[in-house]
Amino acid sequence: MSYIITVATFISIQAIVAYGLNIIVGYAGQISLGHAAFFGIGAYSAGLLATKAGLSFWAALPLVIAICAVIGIICGLPSLRLKADFLAITTIGINFIVESLFLYVPFFGGALGLGGIPRVVFLGNKLKGGEFLALCLVFLALVMFLSWWFSRSWMGLACISLREEETAASSMGVSPVKFKLVAFVLGSVIAGIGGALYAHQMRFIAPSDFGFPVSVMLLSLIVLGGMGTFWGPLVGAIILGSLPELARPLMEYRMLIYSLLLLGMIRFQPQGLLGEESVVSRIIGRHVGGDRS
């Protein structure tokens, strides 16, 4: 049972981070291949605040959010003026820079990583096992509500209009830089929250936990589930999070599986499993009807 709880906890954390990426890629239409960088910034911020400053998870969380927001603005302002391939390359560069800082700057622990991160304490109890899973599910529910609210707010609608046709949206007074930056910062903050939960779950983090393969994995989650859909990141996290556990002998080929799934989905189901024109969406619509996004 503890093994299942651990797997469910990691799936919940991955889903949280994927919802942040879905806001950037799915709603704002910005190709980001470096989302693991903000996942790592959140994890290292929470870990350092806990181990070096002695702050609790709850006291550190607002600072983690502020740090991710500020770094999101610093990285987003210059990079979001780029488009398509150039933006993708820039975000890859951000991922490598952040990973290198974690690896080569002694303050972050270097190659030895950062250990001794305490468990989350709530009402005097150290949360572990099912209790920590419940905490992750609460944060996941809050992030899902935030994503739902954003997709229906004027900011989210402005981002979606820019995704669909930037020139037309700009002619109607929608500022591309302003709203893309809002989506980028919001997605970065959500990734940071997921990183803080990850750090307190693992209690030891290393630079390789937040490398480029993790960014590919996160992108695979939303491509598989359906970019720009409400349930897509959760469905993608459940499928890709449980698949390697169900097929343990294939664990070493995880990145190969992710890459093949990514290519297959882009080729045959570019809108993901829950996209408007997907096979699964049509089957569900035939039997259930209504809006599933």
C-alpha positions in Angstrom: 0.0 0.0 0.0 2.8 2.4 0.8 4.3 1.9 -2.6 1.0 2.8 -4.3 0.7 5.9 -2.1 4.2 6.9 -3.1 3.5 6.5 -6.8 0.2 8.4 -6.4 2.1 11.2 -4.6 4.5 11.6 -7.4 1.7 11.5 -10.0 -0.1 14.3 -8.1 3.1 16.4 -8.0 3.7 15.8 -11.7 0.1 16.8 -12.5 0.5 20.1 -10.5 3.6 21.0 -12.5 1.9 19.9 -15.8 -1.0 22.2 -15.1 1.4 25.1 -14.9 3.0 24.1 -18.2 -0.5 23.7 -19.7 -1.2 27.4 -19.0 2.0 28.4 -20.9 1.7 26.0 -23.8 -1.9 25.1 -23.9 -3.6 28.4 -23.2 -1.0 31.0 -24.2 0.4 28.9 -27.1 4.1 29.5 -26.0 6.4 26.5 -26.7 8.3 25.9 -23.5 10.9 23.1 -23.3 12.5 24.3 -20.0 9.7 24.0 -17.5 11.7 21.7 -15.3 13.9 24.7 -14.5 11.1 26.4 -12.5 10.2 23.0 -11.0 13.8 22.9 -9.7 13.8 26.6 -8.6 10.8 25.8 -6.4 12.3 22.7 -5.0 15.7 24.3 -4.3 14.1 27.4 -2.8 12.0 25.3 -0.5 14.9 23.1 0.4 17.3 25.9 1.1 14.7 27.9 3.1 14.1 24.8 5.2 17.7 23.6 5.8 19.6 26.9 5.9 17.0 29.4 7.2 15.1 26.9 9.3 11.7 28.0 7.9 8.8 25.6 7.9 7.1 24.5 4.6 4.2 26.9 5.3 6.4 29.9 6.1 8.7 29.2 3.1 5.9 28.7 0.6 5.0 32.4 0.0 8.8 33.1 -0.5 9.0 30.2 -2.9 6.1 31.6 -4.9 7.7 35.1 -4.9 11.0 33.7 -6.0 9.5 31.8 -8.9 7.4 34.8 -9.9 10.4 37.2 -10.0 12.6 34.7 -11.9 9.6 34.0 -14.2 9.4 37.7 -15.0 13.2 38.1 -15.5 13.3 35.1 -17.8 9.9 35.8 -19.5 10.4 39.5 -20.4 13.2 38.9 -23.0 12.3 35.4 -24.1 8.6 35.9 -24.8 9.4 38.4 -27.5 10.6 35.4 -29.5 8.4 33.0 -31.4 8.2 29.3 -32.2 11.6 27.7 -32.6 13.6 30.5 -31.1 11.4 30.6 -28.0 11.8 26.8 -27.7 15.6 27.0 -27.9 15.6 29.9 -25.4 13.6 27.9 -22.8 16.0 24.9 -23.3 18.8 27.3 -22.6 17.1 28.5 -19.4 16.8 24.8 -18.3 20.5 24.1 -18.9 21.6 27.3 -17.1 19.5 26.6 -14.0 20.6 23.0 -13.9 24.3 24.1 -14.2 23.9 26.6 -11.4 22.5 23.9 -9.1 25.4 21.6 -10.2 28.4 24.0 -10.0 27.5 26.6 -7.4 28.5 25.2 -3.9 25.7 27.1 -2.2 23.2 24.8 -3.9 25.0 21.7 -2.8 26.7 20.9 -6.2 26.7 17.4 -7.5 26.1 16.1 -4.0 22.7 17.6 -4.0 20.8 19.1 -1.1 19.7 16.8 1.8 18.2 17.0 5.2 15.0 18.6 4.0 12.4 18.1 6.8 8.9 16.7 6.4 6.0 19.0 6.2 4.4 19.6 9.6 0.7 20.3 9.9 -1.0 20.8 13.3 2.0 19.4 15.0 2.1 16.2 12.9 4.8 15.3 10.4 3.0 14.5 7.2 4.1 11.3 5.4 2.5 8.5 3.4 -1.2 9.0 3.0 -1.2 12.3 4.9 1.3 13.9 2.5 -0.6 12.4 -0.5 -3.7 14.2 0.9 -1.8 17.4 1.1 -0.6 17.0 -2.5 -4.2 16.3 -3.6 -5.4 19.5 -1.9 -2.8 21.5 -3.8 -3.7 19.7 -7.0 -7.4 20.6 -6.5 -6.4 24.3 -5.9 -4.2 24.3 -9.0 -7.0 22.8 -11.1 -9.4 25.4 -9.8 -6.9 28.1 -10.6 -6.4 26.7 -14.1 -10.2 26.5 -14.6 -10.6 30.1 -13.4 -7.7 31.3 -15.6 -9.2 29.7 -18.7 -12.4 31.6 -18.2 -11.0 34.9 -17.0 -10.4 37.8 -19.3 -6.7 37.2 -19.0 -7.1 33.5 -20.0 -9.4 34.5 -22.9 -6.8 37.1 -24.0 -4.1 34.4 -24.0 -6.3 32.0 -26.0 -7.0 34.7 -28.5 -3.3 35.3 -28.9 -2.7 31.5 -29.3 -5.3 31.3 -32.1 -4.4 34.4 -34.0 -1.9 36.9 -32.5 -2.2 39.5 -35.3 -6.0 39.7 -35.0 -5.9 39.8 -31.2 -3.3 42.5 -31.2 -5.4 44.6 -33.6 -8.2 44.4 -30.9 -5.9 45.8 -28.3 -4.7 42.6 -26.6 -1.0 43.1 -25.6 1.0 39.9 -26.6 3.9 40.6 -24.3 1.7 41.5 -21.3 -0.6 38.5 -21.4 2.0 36.0 -22.4 4.1 37.2 -19.5 1.1 36.7 -17.1 0.7 33.1 -18.4 4.5 32.4 -18.1 4.7 33.7 -14.6 1.6 31.9 -13.4 2.8 28.7 -15.0 6.3 29.2 -13.3 4.7 29.8 -9.9 2.6 26.6 -10.2 5.8 24.7 -11.1 7.5 26.1 -8.1 4.7 24.9 -5.8 5.1 21.4 -7.3 8.8 21.7 -6.7 8.4 22.6 -3.0 6.1 19.6 -2.5 8.7 17.4 -4.3 11.5 18.6 -2.1 9.7 17.8 1.1 8.5 14.5 -0.3 12.0 13.4 -1.4 13.9 15.1 1.4 16.9 15.0 -0.9 17.2 16.7 -4.3 19.9 16.8 -6.9 20.4 18.8 -10.1 19.6 15.8 -12.3 16.1 15.8 -10.9 15.4 19.0 -12.9 17.2 18.4 -16.2 16.0 18.6 -19.8 14.6 15.1 -19.8 12.2 16.1 -17.1 11.0 19.1 -19.3 10.4 16.6 -22.1 8.5 14.4 -19.7 6.3 17.3 -18.5 5.6 18.3 -22.1 4.7 14.7 -22.9 2.1 14.7 -20.2 0.1 17.6 -21.6 0.6 16.5 -25.3 -0.7 13.0 -24.4 -3.6 14.3 -22.3 -4.5 17.2 -24.5 -3.0 20.7 -24.6 -5.3 23.5 -23.6 -7.9 21.1 -22.1 -8.9 21.1 -18.4 -8.5 17.4 -17.7 -5.5 16.8 -20.1 -2.6 17.3 -17.7 -4.2 15.1 -15.1 -5.0 12.3 -17.6 -1.5 12.5 -19.0 0.1 12.4 -15.5 -1.9 9.4 -14.5 -1.1 7.5 -17.7 2.6 8.3 -18.0 3.1 8.3 -14.2 1.7 4.8 -13.8 2.9 3.2 -17.1 6.6 2.8 -16.0 5.4 1.3 -12.7 3.1 -1.2 -14.5 6.0 -2.2 -16.8 9.0 -2.2 -14.5 11.3 -4.0 -17.0 10.8 -1.1 -19.4 11.9 1.5 -16.7 15.2 2.1 -18.3 13.5 2.9 -21.6 11.2 5.6 -20.0 12.6 8.4 -22.1 12.3 6.3 -25.3 8.7 5.5 -24.5 8.0 9.2 -23.8 9.6 10.3 -27.0 7.7 7.7 -29.1 4.4 8.7 -27.4 5.2 12.3 -28.1 5.9 11.7 -31.8 3.0 9.4 -32.1 0.5 11.8 -30.6 1.8 14.8 -32.6 1.5 12.7 -35.8 -1.8 11.0 -35.2 -3.6 12.9 -32.4 -2.0 16.4 -32.2 -4.7 17.7 -29.8 -4.1 14.9 -27.3 -6.5 12.2 -25.9 -9.0 14.9 -24.8 -8.6 17.3 -27.6 -11.8 18.4 -29.5 -11.1 16.3 -32.5 -9.5 13.3 -30.8 -10.8 9.8 -31.1 -11.3 9.5 -27.3 -13.2 12.8 -27.2 -15.5 11.7 -30.0 -16.2 8.4 -28.4 -17.0 10.1 -25.0 -19.1 12.7 -26.7 -21.1 10.0 -28.6 -22.0 8.3 -25.3 -22.0 11.1 -22.8 -22.2 14.4 -24.7 -21.4 17.8 -23.3 -18.1 19.7 -23.0 -15.2 17.5 -21.7 -12.5 20.1 -21.8 
